[in-house]
Structures are given as structure tokens and as C-alpha cells.
Amino acid sequence: MNDTFISLGYLGLFVCSFIAGSPIPMNSKAVLSVALVLGWNPVWCVVSCVVGNWLGTGISYFIGRFFTYEQVLRWTKVDPVKLERVRDFLRGRGVWFALLAVMPIIGHLVTISFGILRAPYWKVGSIMLLAQTFSYTAWTLLTLGVVSLF
């Protein structure tokens, strides 16, 4: 599947990152690493991934915001016990916990939970954009550092 995304160039990185940000499981950082190893421009790689992932997490947020709790559970196949724990944890703690949206496994739960809790998207989205920019930039620097060793 990585070959398909790579063959689409920066658009493929964008699409892969968009899917990874949505409730559909995908590893965009693996595709990013392949693109970097192939010598793609690191800045454009990061921009493609950040914008795609940010829009994908927006989908997760708006799923939580505009659909009923039962629909969210049915459509996303999220474990209801884990979602309740995340919602309870986030309730009243502030939107800075949107930084957790980039974490594997719980990131989708956090994003959907902020939607369910009706947190203002401009705040949540801004913090997620910051976190995603840091995450993809750090991954890019790590990948380039490892590649430079060979």
C-alpha cells in the first residue's frame, strides 16, 4: 500500500496523512519515512503530512460533535469503555489535552471526545495543528538523522 501513496507524490502523503487523522487506522509516518529516504523535499513532506492529518483529525472531531453517541460508537468501532474513560478524563481539564491527538491509539479517542464535549474547534484545532507540526517535524528530523548514518 505504501507504493500507492508514494506513486502519488506529495498528494499521496497528504491522502495517507488525512486517512491517518481520521478514524481509519493508517501509519502515515512510515510513508513519510519512505518518501524522505527517496530524497523528497523534507519541507514539502512535512507540509503535506501536517495539512492532511489536521484535516483528518477535523473529521474525527466533527464526528463526535454532530452525531449521537451511539452512532459514533457504531460507525467508528471505538471501544465504549475506553471512550468513556477518555471523556471523563478530558471533561473540565482544558483544550491543551488536544496535544494528545497525535498519540497512537488514544489520539482518535481524544479528538472524538473533544467533539462530543463540544469544545470550541478553533481552540482544539489550533492545538492539534501545533502538535501535528511538531510530531511530523520531529519524525522527519529523526528519519533524516538515521539516513545520514548510512
PyMOL commands that set and color helices and strands:
alter all, ss='L'
color gray80, all
select helices_A, chain A and resi 2-7+10-21+28-37+42-66+69-76+80-90+95-102+106-116+121-148
alter helices_A, ss='H'
color red, helices_A
deselect
rebuild
show_as cartoon
